[in-house]
């Protein structure tokens, strides 16, 4: 039973929740926007049918859903995509920050940043679509540090022999978070009589709670952890070659990275994966 007290397992679980929270936050709007704004009729109506033109605005209780905004499809697309404008910009800076300051705060503060702007989303939406896009852009900046921070923590805590299993568990959080947020958002809308701000408040506050727990129980490296057992420290020092995060890192070989065939292959594979999402 002692091995279940190993701090690296606690870290792995908290990193799973980090990915879970990050993907749950980014999915809030995908469901909520169907209630926030009027849906413009773009499909052709069969002249031989008798459609209910107000069908989309009725709840199962017979009440009418009140849409607060009248954004066309182009505006909705820009609002939804604006998150990723900030997200893509922060990956390389996020990696530099993780190397310089450690993965703990790079990851934690980035997700907290996103949670705060998620909580501000309902207010910002009423200020107009352009301001809402800006808030979504800021959310993306925060989440851009998620993966760099996690990779840094994995390198400091998880031996190579365990990294595959740990990574598989951690990164399953993106699928679980997406499913939970998509289904959970629908349930929240149903339970609150389609009060869409509740979706942002629920997932934003849930992530703030994660951040508080994460801050107190997770650390940059084994050497800085106050509760780690001597047995685990000895094991990690043997497997990793050290317990402290190196700060005297050599310059990053950007040219070699950019021209590396394995790196290019991974970029193409990831592009294909994300294109289908």
C-alpha positions as CSV (number, residue, x, y, z in Angstrom):
1,X,0.0,0.0,0.0
2,X,3.0,2.3,0.5
3,X,3.5,2.9,-3.2
4,X,0.1,4.6,-3.5
5,X,1.5,7.4,-1.3
6,X,4.2,8.2,-3.9
7,X,4.0,11.9,-4.8
8,X,4.6,11.3,-8.5
9,X,1.3,9.5,-8.6
10,X,-0.4,12.4,-7.0
11,X,1.2,14.7,-9.6
12,X,0.0,12.5,-12.4
13,X,-3.6,12.6,-11.2
14,X,-3.4,16.4,-10.8
15,X,-2.0,16.8,-14.3
16,X,-4.9,14.6,-15.6
17,X,-7.3,17.1,-13.9
18,X,-5.3,20.0,-15.4
19,X,-5.9,18.7,-18.9
20,X,-9.5,17.8,-18.0
21,X,-10.1,21.4,-16.8
22,X,-8.3,23.0,-19.8
23,X,-10.5,21.2,-22.3
24,X,-13.6,21.6,-20.3
25,X,-13.1,25.4,-20.2
26,X,-12.5,25.7,-24.0
27,X,-15.7,23.7,-24.7
28,X,-18.0,25.8,-22.6
29,X,-18.9,28.1,-25.4
30,X,-19.4,25.4,-28.0
31,X,-22.6,24.3,-26.3
32,X,-23.7,27.6,-24.7
33,X,-23.6,29.6,-28.0
34,X,-26.6,27.6,-29.2
35,X,-28.6,29.2,-26.5
36,X,-26.9,32.6,-26.4
37,X,-27.6,33.6,-29.9
38,X,-30.5,33.2,-32.4
39,X,-30.0,30.4,-34.9
40,X,-30.4,31.7,-38.4
41,X,-32.5,29.5,-40.7
42,X,-30.2,28.4,-43.6
43,X,-31.8,25.1,-44.5
44,X,-34.4,24.8,-47.3
45,X,-38.0,24.1,-46.2
46,X,-39.9,21.3,-47.9
47,X,-43.0,23.0,-49.4
48,X,-44.9,19.8,-48.8
49,X,-44.1,19.7,-45.1
50,X,-45.5,21.6,-42.2
51,X,-42.5,22.5,-40.2
52,X,-42.6,24.2,-36.8
53,X,-40.4,27.2,-37.3
54,X,-40.2,27.9,-33.6
55,X,-39.1,24.4,-32.8
56,X,-35.6,25.3,-31.9
57,X,-36.7,27.9,-29.4
58,X,-38.9,25.6,-27.3
59,X,-37.9,23.7,-24.2
60,X,-39.3,20.3,-23.3
61,X,-41.5,22.1,-20.8
62,X,-43.0,24.3,-23.5
63,X,-41.3,27.5,-22.4
64,X,-39.5,29.7,-25.0
65,X,-35.7,30.1,-24.9
66,X,-34.8,33.8,-24.9
67,X,-31.7,34.4,-27.0
68,X,-29.6,37.4,-25.8
69,X,-27.7,37.9,-29.0
70,X,-28.3,37.9,-32.7
71,X,-24.9,37.0,-34.1
72,X,-24.6,35.7,-37.7
73,X,-22.7,32.5,-38.5
74,X,-19.6,34.4,-39.4
75,X,-19.5,36.3,-36.1
76,X,-20.1,33.0,-34.2
77,X,-17.2,31.4,-36.1
78,X,-14.9,34.2,-35.3
79,X,-15.8,34.2,-31.6
80,X,-15.3,30.4,-31.4
81,X,-12.0,30.5,-33.2
82,X,-10.6,33.5,-31.4
83,X,-9.6,31.3,-28.5
84,X,-7.2,29.4,-30.8
85,X,-5.6,32.7,-32.0
86,X,-4.1,33.2,-28.5
87,X,-3.6,29.5,-27.9
88,X,-1.3,29.0,-30.9
89,X,0.8,32.0,-30.0
90,X,1.8,30.8,-26.5
91,X,3.2,27.4,-27.2
92,X,6.8,28.3,-27.8
93,X,6.8,31.2,-25.2
94,X,5.2,28.7,-22.8
95,X,8.0,26.2,-23.4
96,X,10.6,29.0,-22.6
97,X,8.7,30.0,-19.5
98,X,8.5,26.3,-18.3
99,X,12.3,25.9,-18.7
100,X,13.0,29.2,-16.9
101,X,10.5,29.2,-14.1
102,X,9.5,25.5,-13.9
103,X,6.4,23.6,-14.9
104,X,4.3,24.1,-11.8
105,X,3.6,27.8,-12.1
106,X,3.7,27.9,-15.9
107,X,0.9,25.3,-16.0
108,X,-1.1,26.4,-12.9
109,X,-1.1,30.1,-13.6
110,X,-1.9,29.6,-17.2
111,X,-5.0,27.5,-16.5
112,X,-6.0,29.9,-13.7
113,X,-5.8,32.8,-16.1
114,X,-8.1,30.9,-18.5
115,X,-10.5,30.2,-15.7
116,X,-10.7,33.8,-14.6
117,X,-11.5,35.0,-18.2
118,X,-14.0,32.1,-18.5
119,X,-15.8,33.5,-15.4
120,X,-15.8,37.0,-17.1
121,X,-17.2,35.6,-20.3
122,X,-20.9,36.3,-19.6
123,X,-20.2,39.9,-18.8
124,X,-17.9,40.4,-21.7
125,X,-20.4,38.9,-24.2
126,X,-22.8,41.7,-23.4
127,X,-20.1,44.2,-24.3
128,X,-20.3,43.2,-27.9
129,X,-18.8,40.4,-30.1
130,X,-15.5,42.2,-30.6
131,X,-14.8,42.5,-26.9
132,X,-15.9,38.9,-26.4
133,X,-13.5,37.8,-29.1
134,X,-10.7,39.6,-27.2
135,X,-11.6,37.9,-24.0
136,X,-11.6,34.5,-25.8
137,X,-8.2,35.4,-27.2
138,X,-6.9,36.0,-23.7
139,X,-8.3,32.7,-22.6
140,X,-6.3,31.0,-25.4
141,X,-3.1,32.7,-24.3
142,X,-3.5,31.2,-20.8
143,X,-4.1,27.7,-22.1
144,X,-1.2,27.9,-24.5
145,X,1.1,27.2,-21.5
146,X,-0.7,23.9,-20.6
147,X,1.3,21.4,-22.6
148,X,4.7,23.0,-22.1
149,X,4.2,23.1,-18.3
150,X,3.0,19.4,-18.3
151,X,6.0,18.2,-20.4
152,X,8.4,20.0,-18.0
153,X,6.8,18.4,-15.0
154,X,6.9,15.0,-16.6
155,X,10.6,15.4,-17.3
156,X,11.3,16.3,-13.7
157,X,9.2,13.7,-12.0
158,X,8.5,10.6,-14.2
159,X,11.2,8.1,-15.1
160,X,11.4,7.0,-18.8
161,X,10.1,3.5,-17.9
162,X,6.9,5.0,-16.5
163,X,6.4,8.0,-18.8
164,X,4.4,6.2,-21.4
165,X,1.7,5.0,-19.0
166,X,1.7,8.3,-17.1
167,X,1.4,10.3,-20.3
168,X,-1.4,8.1,-21.6
169,X,-3.4,8.6,-18.4
170,X,-2.7,12.4,-18.2
171,X,-3.6,13.1,-21.9
172,X,-6.8,11.1,-21.6
173,X,-8.0,14.1,-19.7
174,X,-8.6,16.0,-23.0
175,X,-11.1,13.5,-24.2
176,X,-12.7,13.1,-20.7
177,X,-12.9,16.8,-20.2
178,X,-14.4,17.4,-23.7
179,X,-17.1,14.8,-23.1
180,X,-17.8,16.0,-19.5
181,X,-18.0,19.6,-20.6
182,X,-20.2,18.9,-23.7
183,X,-22.6,16.7,-21.8
184,X,-22.4,18.7,-18.6
185,X,-23.1,22.0,-20.3
186,X,-26.3,20.6,-21.8
187,X,-27.4,19.3,-18.4
188,X,-26.6,22.7,-16.7
189,X,-28.6,24.5,-19.4
190,X,-31.5,22.1,-18.8
191,X,-31.4,22.4,-15.0
192,X,-31.1,26.2,-15.0
193,X,-33.9,26.8,-17.5
194,X,-31.3,27.7,-20.2
195,X,-29.5,30.3,-18.1
196,X,-26.3,30.0,-20.2
197,X,-23.9,32.0,-17.9
198,X,-24.2,29.1,-15.4
199,X,-22.1,27.0,-17.7
200,X,-19.1,29.4,-17.5
201,X,-19.5,29.9,-13.8
202,X,-19.6,26.2,-13.1
203,X,-16.5,25.2,-15.0
204,X,-14.6,28.4,-14.1
205,X,-15.1,27.8,-10.4
206,X,-14.4,24.1,-10.7
207,X,-11.0,25.0,-12.3
208,X,-10.2,27.6,-9.6
209,X,-10.8,24.8,-7.0
210,X,-8.4,22.6,-8.9
211,X,-5.8,25.4,-8.9
212,X,-6.0,25.8,-5.1
213,X,-5.4,22.1,-4.5
214,X,-2.7,21.8,-7.1
215,X,-0.8,24.8,-5.7
216,X,-0.5,23.2,-2.3
217,X,0.3,19.6,-3.2
218,X,2.4,19.8,-6.4
219,X,6.0,21.0,-6.8
220,X,8.4,21.7,-9.7
221,X,10.7,18.8,-8.8
222,X,11.3,16.1,-6.2
223,X,14.0,18.1,-4.4
224,X,11.5,20.9,-3.5
225,X,8.7,18.6,-2.3
226,X,8.4,18.7,1.5
227,X,6.4,15.5,1.9
228,X,8.2,13.1,-0.5
229,X,9.5,9.9,1.1
230,X,13.2,9.1,1.2
231,X,12.4,5.8,-0.7
232,X,10.8,7.7,-3.6
233,X,13.6,10.3,-3.6
234,X,16.3,7.6,-3.9
235,X,14.4,5.9,-6.6
236,X,13.9,9.0,-8.7
237,X,17.5,10.1,-8.2
238,X,18.6,6.8,-9.6
239,X,16.2,6.8,-12.5
240,X,16.4,10.5,-13.4
241,X,20.0,11.3,-12.5
242,X,19.0,14.1,-10.2
243,X,16.2,15.6,-8.2
244,X,16.5,19.3,-8.9
245,X,15.4,21.2,-12.0
246,X,18.4,22.3,-14.0
247,X,18.7,26.1,-14.5
248,X,21.9,26.2,-16.5
249,X,20.4,24.9,-19.7
250,X,22.3,25.3,-23.0
251,X,20.8,27.4,-25.8
252,X,17.9,25.9,-27.6
253,X,19.0,24.6,-31.0
254,X,16.1,26.0,-32.9
255,X,17.5,25.4,-36.4
256,X,18.2,21.7,-35.6
257,X,14.7,21.3,-34.2
258,X,13.0,23.0,-37.2
259,X,14.9,20.8,-39.7
260,X,14.5,17.5,-37.8
261,X,12.6,14.9,-39.8
262,X,11.0,13.3,-36.6
263,X,9.9,16.8,-35.5
264,X,8.4,17.6,-38.9
265,X,6.7,14.2,-38.9
266,X,5.2,14.9,-35.5
267,X,4.0,18.3,-36.6
268,X,2.3,16.9,-39.7
269,X,0.7,14.1,-37.7
270,X,-0.6,16.6,-35.1
271,X,-1.9,18.9,-37.8
272,X,-3.8,16.0,-39.3
273,X,-5.2,15.0,-35.9
274,X,-6.3,18.5,-35.0
275,X,-7.8,19.2,-38.5
276,X,-10.3,16.5,-37.9
277,X,-11.4,17.8,-34.5
